[in-house]
Amino acid sequence: MTKKTTHAKDSDVERKLFGALSYISILCIIPLLFKRDNHFVHDHAKQGLGLFVLEVIVGALSKVVGWIPVIGSLTNFAAWALGVFFFIVSIIGIIKVLSDKPYTVPLIGATARRWHV
């Protein structure tokens, strides 16, 4: 009976670990590949992927438009502000995973949940 309890705890720890990885940039790919059968983890991983895609798009736009004198400064500030926002959303996502609570990432979460990844 002790083994079942230990196994359940290991499974819970593993689920939380993979769920937390979902919100750490490109590491969201790991749970997408290895935890497809766990709905909780897969849901967070898809949202983490959506967040990562937004981060890449914002970063690319910032680099492309960043060299234009006035617009570049505004774009760089907006990219910085969005970067802070993405960081905070990632921290909240990790906290929600560790608390076993569902979470919808603002801006992209609902769309990312519909992705067939």
N, C-alpha and C positions, 0 to 999 in steps of 0.2 A: 504494500500500500504506500510505502514511503516513495517508491520509485515513481508511481503515478503522480504523486504530489510534486516531486522534483521535476518530472517531465513537464507537468503543466506549468510550473514556474519558469522552466527553461523556455517553453514555447511562448509564454507571455513576454519574457525578456527579449526573445528573438523578434517577436512581432513588434515590440516597441522600438527595438534597435533599427529594424528595417523601415519602420514608419518614420523614425526621426531622420534617417538617411534621405528620405524622400524630399526633405526641405533643405538639403545642403547641396545647392547648385547642381552640377552634372552628376553627382552621386545618386540622383533620383533614378538613374538608369539601373542601378543594382537591384532595388526592390522590384522594378518593372520586369527585370529578367528572371529573378529568383523567387518572387513571391506572388506570382500570378494567381495562385489558388486562394490567397487570403484577401477577401474583399476589402477589409479595413485597410490593410497595407497598400493594396493596389489603388484604392481610391485616393489615398494620400500621395502615392507615387505619381499618379496622373496629374494631380494638382501641382505637385512639385515640378513636374516636367513643364506644365504650363507656365509656372513662375519662372523657370529657367529660360524658356523660350522668350518670354517678355524681357528678361534681363539682357539676353543676347541682342534682341531687336533694339532696345533702348541704347545699349552700348554701341552698336553699329551706327545707329543714327547720330549719336553724339560724336562719333569719330568722323563721320562723313560731313556733317554740318558744322562741326566744331571749329573749323578753320575760318569760317565767314565772320568778319569782325563783330558786328553787333548781334546778329542772330546766333552766332557761335557761343557767345557768352551766355545768352539766355538758354540756349539748348544745353550747354554744359551745366548750368545751374539746375535746370529741370531734370537732367540725367542724374545729378547728384542727389536731388530731393527724392527722385524715384528709387535710387539705390538705397537710400535710408528707409524708404517705405518697404522695399522688397526685403531688406534685412529684418525689419520689425515683423513683417508678415511671416517670414521664415521662423523667427523665434516663437511667435504665437503658434504656428503650426506644430513645431516640435513640442511645445508645452501641451498642446491639445492631444497629440499622439501619446505622450507619456502619461496623460491623465485619462486615456481611453475615451476621449470624446470626439465626436465628429466635428469637422471644421470645413467651411467653404472659404477658399482663398478669394479675397476681393478682386474684382476685375476679370479674373480668368477661371476661377474655380468651377462655376457651373458649366462653362464651355469645355473645360478640360475633362470633366467627368463623362462627357459624351464621346470622347475620343476612344477609338478602338485600338488600344495599344497593347 
